[in-house]
Structure formats: structure tokens, C-alpha cells
Amino acid sequence: MTILLLGSGGREHAFAWKMIQSPLCDKLFVAPGNAGTASIANNVDMSPTDFDSIKTFVIQEKVEMVVVGPEDPLVKGIFDFFKSDSDLKDIPVIGPSKLGATLEGSKEFAKEFLIKHNIPTAAYDSFTAETVEKGCDFLETLQPPYVLKADGLAAGKGVLIIHDLAEAKEELRNMLVNQKFGAASSKVVIEEFLDGIELSCFVLTDGKSYKILPTAKDYKRIGEGDTGLNTGGMGAVSPVPYVDAVLMEKIETRIVKPTIEGFQKDGIEYKGFVFIGLINVNNEPIVIEYNVRMGDPETEVVVPRMKSDLVELFLAVANEKLDEFALEIDERSATTIMLVSGGYPEDFEKGKVISGLSTIEDSIVFHAGTKLENGNVVTNGGRVLAVTSYGNDFQEAIKKSYQNIDKLNFDKMYFRKDIGFDLL
């Protein structure tokens, strides 16, 4: 098969790394890709949301499957674009329909879906600029801390957790009236705060049946001890050590099954990943959010633990034969540590030369924000590289990642030294 993978981050490099291992994958294109995907596949200078260019390319190169990494093309309706085009309708797209992608595109839509299908989630209400003062009144009915979520896509940075009531009101006005997150915060969901440990549950569905992928836990804050600003993710661990069979059974029966059944009841066409952000409150799983694609950096620990052929798995999704697929998982732990540009998640510089890549042993380096320039691999984003390792437990895997990080260098390189600290 000739396959087109859309995206340019660590998630996409991990997908590409796994897909080219399949005997079913003859040719892999990545649009736009990065320096890591360039070394194993064919990068194409094309935006994942430029559907017309994608159509021209797919026809020209006789592409037989499209795998969508990031959320933007899904929320903008790439699945529907292919389905409604006579030239493209027979080419499977791994990713949900536009309606399905609204689970990530709108926090309010996701909340309504959860409540409609009796899936456990935090109490909430939503507000606009016109109802901002009602929002301030609603905040007074809650116990601190206060959770404010921009309704739309804000690149993983649209959630604020605030301990002071006056500050929460000020930030609500900031989001709604001053458009702190642009159009993403034209509507804001206010939610009760849940106290527990977060984890991610990843599900792949063909719309009828599903497979639960390995669990993972990521670390969002820039600073050690989970302090400082939110990022796209500074590292991840899989499996999550405290997730036992009892908790997993609760997650499946109370959350995963009713989610997939909800798609069928609501007529939502969904062939792709469901990323369920959970919080474990006294051993009771509660949904914080849905994403409609794999997480990043969680993909960099989940995909390496999948022994099964990923292309074969995607074909089972496309052909609605997922129930016939036997998913094999590596029993070992996997961890990943993210190396980021100095200053991230705020202002940072690009174009820093990365050294030491050829010296890595016993770890996999997934490129996130990199590109090739004058024969060098240089930084091209806030999150630059993810260093993934296997181990008999997460401590052993983390140790390997840190040993290899010592061999890597670029100007102002930063990483957290405490990934997994809360699991010991």
C-alpha cells in the first residue's frame, strides 16, 4: 500500500516508525513531517488542512489510505471531505467524521454527550461574553479551585485552574470579553474541580467494536513537581502502574462501552482513535475530556508497546473488522522524556543545531519540532525530541532515557528530570 500520514510532530514520527515495519506498507508519505520522518519516509511540503492539495496529491500518487495525526484536519472535516468526493470516497481515512471530531472541537458538545449517555464527568455550565456575569455568579456556587476551559481548540493550552475566586472571575472576563484564547474562548465551560490522579485511556474504534490500547500518563507542566505553565506534554509513562484490573474494568464498562454505543445511538460516524482523559477519584474513573486523536507524547510510549502490525490494525478499522483483530501488547514498560526549546511554552528560538543523535543506544528518539537545514538537524518548535525507552518497570525505562539524554545537546535545551515522580 501507499499511505499518506498527516502531521509533523512526535506522534507522527512514532506512527511512521511503526507503520514502515509493516509488510503492507510499500510507500509512506508524511505531510509535512519533520527531520525524523524524513529519514524513514517521504516528507511532502503540504498542510494537513489544505484539503484540495491533499486531494491532488492522493490521486497523483495513488494513495490507498490516509492516517490523520493532529486534531485540526479532523475538526475541519477531512473524513467528510473524502467521503463526499467521488474520486476519494473509496480511500479510507483513519479518523472520525466532522461530527465525531466535535467531541474535541467543542468542550460543551463533549459535556452534553457525556451527560446524555450517563458517562461519569464533573458538573459544569457554559458561558459566552453576553452571560459573563452569570458565569461569575456560577463560580460563587463552586468550591475552589476553579476550572475554566476554552470551548474551542487552543492547542492544549485553553484550560486554567485557579484557586482564588476574584482571579477566576477576572480570567473568565479575560477569556470571554478580551478573547484571551481568540475564537477558542468565545465560549467557556466552567467545571467543578476533581481531586485525583489523571491518566489517559486510548481506544481505537471502527464505529461498532473497539480495542483498548495501553494506558499512559503524561506530564503537562513545564516545571518539576508539576509546577509552572501548561505545555503540550513533557513526558509520558506506559502502562500506568496504579491501574489494576478492577479500575480497568470500571473504565471499560462505565466509560468506553457507553462512549462507543453513544456514537451509534447519535449517528456519529467514527473510525479512529478516542483519547479519553480521565481522573481517578478514590478508584472511581471520571471523564475530564475527549480528544479525537492519539495524545502527544503518549503516542511515543503507547505505539512502541504495540506488537501488532499497525497498518493491518488500521485496515481492520477501515473495513469494520476490528472485532476479528487480536491486539498484541509488549509487557514491558515504556517511558518518554521530551526535550524542549529554552523559553517554551512561551517565546523560544528555532534553528538550533542538534548534536549527538547518532550516539543514542537502547532508546528510540522521536522527532517533534525538527527540520533539516544545510545537512544539520535543527530545532523547529517548542517540543523538539522525545527520547523513548523500554524497561521491566518504568523506573528502569526512565533511567535509560536520561542516560541517552546526556548524549544529546542543542542550545538552551531543557527537560524535566522528574518524569514518573508521582508514581513511586
C-alpha positions, 0 to 999 in steps of 0.5 A: 500500500501507499499511505499518506500520514498527516502531521509533523510532530512526535506522534507522527514520527512514532506512527511512521516508525511503526507503520514502515515495519509493516509488510503492507506498507510499500510507500509512506508519505508524511505531510509535512513531517519533520527531520525524523520522518524524513529519514524513514519516509517521504516528507511532502511540503503540504498542510494537513488542512489544505484539503484540495492539495491533499486531494491532488496529491492522493490521486497523483500518487495513488494513495490507498489510505490516509492516517490523520495525526493532529486534531485540526484536519479532523475538526475541519472535516477531512473524513467528510471531505473524502467521503463526499468526493467521488474520486476519494470516497473509496480511500479510507481515512483513519479518523472520525467524521466532522461530527465525531471530531466535535467531541474535541472541537467543542468542550460543551458538545463533549459535556452534553454527550457525556451527560446524555449517555450517563458517562461519569464527568464533573458538573459544569455550565457554559458561558459566552461574553453576553452571560459573563456575569452569570458565569461569575455568579456560577463560580460563587456556587463552586468550591475552589479551585476553579476550572475554566476551559476554552470551548474551542481548540487552543492547542492544549493550552485553553484550560486554567485552574485557579484557586482564588475566586476574584482571579477566576472571575477576572480570567473568565472576563479575560477569556470571554470579553478580551478573547484571551484564547481568540475564537477558542474562548468565545465560549467557556465551560466552567467545571467543578474541580476533581481531586485525583490522579489523571491518566489517559485511556486510548481506544481505537474504534471502527464505529461498532467494536473497539480495542483498548490500547495501553494506558499512559500518563503524561506530564503537562507542566513545564516545571518539576513537581508539576509546577509552572505553565501548561505545555503540550506534554513533557513526558509520558509513562506506559502502562500506568502502574496504579491501574489494576484490573478492577479500575480497568474494568470500571473504565471499560464498562462505565466509560468506553462501552457507553462512549462507543454505543453513544456514537451509534445511538447519535449517528456519529460516524467514527473510525479512529482513535478516542483519547479519553482523559480521565481522573481517578477519584478514590478508584472511581474513573471520571471523564475530564475530556475527549480528544479525537486523536492519539495524545502527544507524547503518549503516542511515543510510549503507547505505539512502541508497546504495540506488537501488532502490525499497525497498518493491518490494525488500521485496515481492520478499522477501515473495513469494520473488522476490528472485532476479528483483530487480536491486539498484541501488547509488549509487557514491558514498560515504556517511558518518554522524556521530551526535550524542549526549546529554552523559553517554551511554552512561551517565546523560544528560538528555532534553528538550533543545531542538534548534536549527538543523535547518532550516539543514542543506544537502547532508546528510540528518539522521536522527532517533534519540532525538527527540520533539516537545514544545510545537512544539520538537524535543527530545532523547529518548535517548542517540543523538539525530541522525545527520547523513548525507552523500554524497561521491566518497570518504568523506573528502569525505562526512565533511567535509560532515557536520561542516560541517552539524554546526556548524549544529546545537546542543542542550545538552551535545551531543557527537560524535566528530570522528574518524569514518573515522580508521582508514581513511586 
